[in-house]
Amino acid sequence: MKDKETIIKILNILRKMPESSQRDIAKSIGISVGKVNYVVNSLIVKGFIKTENFINSKNKWGYKYILTPKGIKEKVKITREFVKSKIAEYEELLKEQD
């Protein structure tokens, strides 16, 4: 998984709204459903999130996504790396202005 910003956005959505559909996630961050599916499945395989079926739902295709402790640690790590890279980009832009 190379697109850390997309991963961070998806993890943030799943943390706040674990019952979001992949279509809802895609729409809210402006990417394709296929990309969301790919990233979500990768996060599941790595053990960062797990899924549960809605117990009382008529829609048995509905899932709830739950961040695992491993997923929370990874989210913090990725967020730190992302912020660090953005600060470096900003500092580089400042140098170019001088």
Secondary structure, DSSP 8 states (H G I E B T S, - for coil): ---HHHHHHHHHHHHH-TT--HHHHHHHHT--HHHHHHHHHHHHHTTSEEEEE-SS-S-TT-EEEEE-HHHHHHHHHHHHHHHHHHHHHHHHHHHHH-
